[in-house]
Amino acid sequence: MKKLYSILLYFILIAAMVLLIPIFRNDYILSAVYIFITAIFFILNYKKNDILFFLFGLIAMTASEYIFISTGVEKFERISLFGIMPLWLPILWAFSFVIMRRAITVLDK
């Protein structure tokens, strides 16, 4: 039951971040909010290599999204990063990498 509770909390955190997207129409403010949430999460509950996973997710997903969007399959109206995607998107993906790792770790126990 504890595993389910932990994973549910992680899911709620990511869902809450996604729900903030229509509330904050300014990409810079939303990015700052995401950075604040991530920083608080790390301060309260840092695990070994969290920063490494975050940075990997940030770089890998920025590059992946850039390639994906460049193919024309997806297009964003909010294009504050590189003129093609929202600034907050790689931050959300990077934090999601950390959360996915945490969920997998919980399931492996």
Legacy VTK file of the C-alpha trace (Angstrom):
# vtk DataFile Version 3.0
C-alpha trace
ASCII
DATASET POLYDATA
POINTS 109 float
0.000 0.000 0.000
2.903 2.331 0.756
4.227 1.834 -2.801
0.892 2.836 -4.283
0.721 5.884 -2.016
4.202 7.044 -3.034
3.535 6.617 -6.749
0.163 8.354 -6.411
1.845 11.345 -4.756
4.350 11.550 -7.612
1.537 11.388 -10.163
-0.411 14.114 -8.343
2.645 16.369 -8.324
3.176 16.038 -12.092
-0.567 16.423 -12.757
-0.624 19.590 -10.642
2.269 21.006 -12.642
0.454 20.260 -15.894
-2.699 21.895 -14.539
-0.698 25.097 -13.957
-0.122 25.519 -17.707
-3.409 27.299 -18.523
-3.236 29.310 -15.291
0.148 30.885 -16.037
-0.020 32.286 -19.556
3.471 33.785 -19.234
6.081 31.135 -20.036
8.766 32.845 -17.976
6.597 32.926 -14.853
5.518 29.313 -15.349
9.158 28.288 -15.830
10.048 30.059 -12.588
7.190 28.263 -10.804
8.421 24.910 -12.164
11.973 25.677 -11.051
10.657 26.647 -7.611
8.629 23.403 -7.321
11.638 21.360 -8.423
13.964 23.119 -5.985
11.567 22.624 -3.062
11.125 18.960 -4.023
14.903 18.452 -4.071
15.412 20.352 -0.815
12.764 18.318 1.003
13.508 14.924 -0.488
16.788 14.737 -2.408
17.938 11.305 -3.547
21.316 10.382 -4.945
21.704 11.364 -8.619
18.469 13.393 -8.780
20.347 16.328 -10.295
21.992 14.021 -12.837
18.620 12.636 -13.931
17.181 16.150 -14.036
20.015 17.461 -16.216
19.866 14.410 -18.486
16.115 14.880 -18.899
16.556 18.585 -19.533
19.130 18.097 -22.291
17.686 14.936 -23.832
14.108 16.135 -23.918
14.998 19.593 -25.199
16.865 17.990 -28.086
14.135 15.391 -28.646
11.336 17.949 -28.593
13.303 20.201 -30.941
13.701 17.365 -33.454
10.098 16.234 -33.006
8.678 19.724 -33.495
10.989 20.378 -36.442
9.357 17.492 -38.305
6.071 19.397 -38.225
4.219 16.690 -36.314
3.634 18.958 -33.355
3.395 22.717 -33.021
3.075 24.947 -29.980
1.390 28.309 -29.769
3.724 29.297 -26.950
7.183 29.446 -28.511
9.453 31.146 -25.997
12.324 28.631 -26.371
14.158 28.532 -29.702
11.050 30.004 -31.292
9.375 26.600 -31.428
8.427 25.402 -27.936
7.500 26.778 -24.520
10.379 27.519 -22.157
8.773 25.489 -19.369
8.425 22.278 -21.422
11.975 20.932 -20.947
11.774 21.748 -17.234
8.567 19.743 -16.914
10.101 16.853 -18.864
13.273 16.949 -16.775
11.309 16.857 -13.540
9.227 14.021 -14.990
12.451 12.066 -15.559
13.241 12.362 -11.856
9.697 11.336 -10.913
9.758 8.339 -13.283
13.031 7.212 -11.734
11.547 7.575 -8.265
8.451 5.578 -9.237
10.566 2.802 -10.742
12.701 2.710 -7.594
9.556 2.373 -5.463
8.286 -0.466 -7.647
11.633 -2.282 -7.508
11.605 -2.437 -3.690
LINES 1 110
109 0 1 2 3 4 5 6 7 8 9 10 11 12 13 14 15 16 17 18 19 20 21 22 23 24 25 26 27 28 29 30 31 32 33 34 35 36 37 38 39 40 41 42 43 44 45 46 47 48 49 50 51 52 53 54 55 56 57 58 59 60 61 62 63 64 65 66 67 68 69 70 71 72 73 74 75 76 77 78 79 80 81 82 83 84 85 86 87 88 89 90 91 92 93 94 95 96 97 98 99 100 101 102 103 104 105 106 107 108
